[in-house]
Amino acid sequence: MNQTDDFLKHIRFEKRLSQHTLTAYTGDMAQFSQFLTTECKVEQPEQADFRHIRSWIVSLVEGGMDKSSVNRKIATLRAFFGYLLRRKVVAVDPMTKIQALKMSRKLPVYVEEKPMETLLDEVEFPDTFEGLRDKLVIELLYGTGIRLSELTGLKSTDVNLYNRTITVLGKRNKHRLIPLTQSLFELIQQYIQYKEREFNGQADNAVLIVSDKGIGAYPMLIQRIVKKHLSVVTTLEKKSPHVLRHTFATHLLNRGGDLNAIKDLLGHSSLAATQIYTHTSLEQLKKTYDQAHPKAKKE
């Protein structure tokens, strides 16, 4: 019996994790198995002990892999051996002695409020389907804080026309409800009507955002749209959909938004993931203080 295949089936059908997570777990297990076979002469992953796992981690670090990727692989093995322990395939969990690598905490990159106001209120988008679609992409990412995968997976039926909300399918197949501003709601309605006319009803109606050919938008298209339009108002090196997610959260917090509410809007499973934005907010407070306080100006 192949324990790795059983584990991956468990991840897919019982835990019902996302396809992205399943792909990552599959790749991690394949890489670990290959290392065991070639470097340790161990035939099956379930036969690995603490020393084998530590050797693999060391090889990843020495090979130049970044710490976040190594930690994800450690998390994969932790899930794998936890699964084997529950099924009594192994008597001892070798991961108990393995610790995640310490990460240097990076502040999230975000766009300041003024450039975002300029982009949304002053920059003219072309009066075409593509122009309206691009504006909606920017407005949705900034106005709701949804992830790239959540945007491309957003269905037309996920838009509630009665209470001005969208239902988002997030990580671990969890749904969450996000309110829309009146202007964003009206923009979605305008876009849906334009899409119907542009493609004579032949566009993919299952998804909200479509390409120039009427098929569901793909990640690279959204990334190009965001990079193109953010380049107009900011010199940030990173210009991605996730930057707009960071911008959404940071602006809410800077304006006094409740941290727990922001956590729910972002779809974070714990408050710890959201608290990184408090550091950004503190930096903003320091900047305001340095610019405005007489004592700070003198120094």
Residue pairs with C-beta under 8 A, 6 or more apart in sequence:
3 44
3 45
3 46
3 84
3 89
4 29
4 33
4 44
4 45
4 80
7 29
7 79
7 80
7 83
7 84
8 22
8 25
8 26
8 29
10 83
11 17
11 21
11 22
11 25
11 79
12 22
15 172
16 172
16 173
17 25
17 172
17 173
18 149
18 171
18 172
18 173
20 149
21 171
24 72
24 76
25 76
25 79
28 72
28 73
28 76
28 77
29 45
29 76
29 80
31 73
32 45
32 48
32 56
32 73
32 76
32 77
33 44
33 45
35 55
35 56
35 59
36 42
36 43
36 44
36 45
36 47
36 48
36 52
36 56
37 43
39 55
39 56
39 59
40 48
40 52
40 55
42 48
42 52
45 80
46 81
46 84
46 89
46 90
48 94
49 94
50 94
50 97
50 98
52 94
53 77
53 94
53 95
53 98
54 97
54 98
57 70
57 73
57 74
57 98
60 69
60 70
60 73
61 67
61 70
61 101
67 101
67 102
67 103
68 103
70 101
71 100
71 101
71 103
74 95
74 98
74 100
74 101
75 100
77 95
77 98
78 95
78 98
81 90
81 93
81 94
81 95
82 93
82 95
84 90
85 92
85 93
105 276
105 279
107 276
107 279
107 280
107 283
108 246
108 249
108 250
108 276
108 277
108 280
109 236
109 238
109 243
109 246
110 243
110 246
110 247
110 249
110 250
110 251
110 280
111 230
111 233
111 234
111 236
111 243
111 244
111 247
112 234
113 251
113 254
115 233
115 234
116 142
116 233
116 247
116 251
118 233
119 138
119 229
119 230
119 232
119 233
120 138
120 139
120 142
123 229
123 232
123 233
125 131
125 132
125 134
125 135
129 194
129 195
129 198
129 212
130 212
132 187
132 190
132 191
132 194
133 191
133 195
133 209
133 210
134 225
134 228
134 229
135 187
136 187
136 188
136 191
136 209
137 151
137 209
137 217
137 222
137 225
137 226
138 225
138 226
138 229
138 244
139 184
139 187
140 146
140 151
140 154
140 184
140 188
140 209
141 151
141 226
141 241
141 244
141 245
141 248
142 244
142 247
142 248
143 180
143 181
143 184
143 248
144 166
144 168
144 178
144 180
144 184
144 248
144 265
145 178
145 244
145 245
145 248
145 249
145 265
145 266
146 154
146 168
146 178
146 245
147 170
147 241
147 242
147 245
147 267
148 219
148 222
148 223
148 240
148 241
148 242
149 219
150 168
150 169
150 170
150 267
151 209
151 217
151 222
151 241
152 207
152 209
152 216
152 217
152 218
152 219
152 222
153 169
153 207
154 166
154 168
154 207
154 208
154 209
155 206
155 207
155 208
156 192
156 205
156 206
156 207
156 208
158 166
158 167
158 168
158 169
158 208
159 166
159 188
159 192
159 208
160 166
160 167
161 189
164 179
164 180
164 182
164 185
165 177
165 178
165 179
165 180
166 177
166 178
166 180
167 175
167 176
167 177
167 178
168 175
168 176
168 177
168 178
168 267
169 175
170 176
170 267
171 267
171 269
172 269
174 267
176 264
176 265
176 267
178 265
180 188
188 208
192 208
195 203
195 210
195 214
196 203
198 214
199 210
199 214
202 214
203 210
203 214
203 215
204 210
204 214
204 215
204 216
206 216
207 216
207 217
209 216
209 217
209 222
210 216
210 217
211 217
211 218
211 221
222 241
223 240
223 241
226 239
226 240
226 241
226 243
226 244
227 239
227 240
230 236
230 239
230 243
230 244
231 239
236 243
245 266
246 277
246 280
249 262
249 265
249 266
249 274
249 277
250 277
250 280
250 281
250 284
252 262
252 265
253 259
253 262
253 277
253 278
253 280
253 281
254 281
254 284
259 271
259 274
259 275
259 277
259 278
260 271
262 274
262 277
263 270
263 271
263 273
263 274
266 273
266 274
268 274
289 296
290 296
290 297
291 297
